[in-house]
Amino acid sequence: MTKSRCPICAAPATPTHTPFCSRGCKDRDLLRWLSDGYRLPGATIDTESLDSHADTD
């Protein structure tokens, strides 16, 4: 059986904090989610065209 590793620091994961090794790494991952650290790149949005559509409604 392969021991899983923490995705933040690569230390061995603990059963209490799976898939992380500690509460600190678990919290660090949550902060990345909350601060858009895991966002996916997308198409550039032209904000001027969004403003012009809002005026026509």
WOSUL-V873003 format. One record per helix or strand of 3 or more residues. SS is the DSSP state (H for helix, E for strand). FROM is the first residue (numbers start at 1). LEN is the number of residues. If there is no record, write none. Layout:
ss=[SS	SS]
from=[FROM	FROM]
len=[LEN	LEN]
//
This chain:
ss=[H	H	H]
from=[15	23	47]
len=[3	12	10]
//
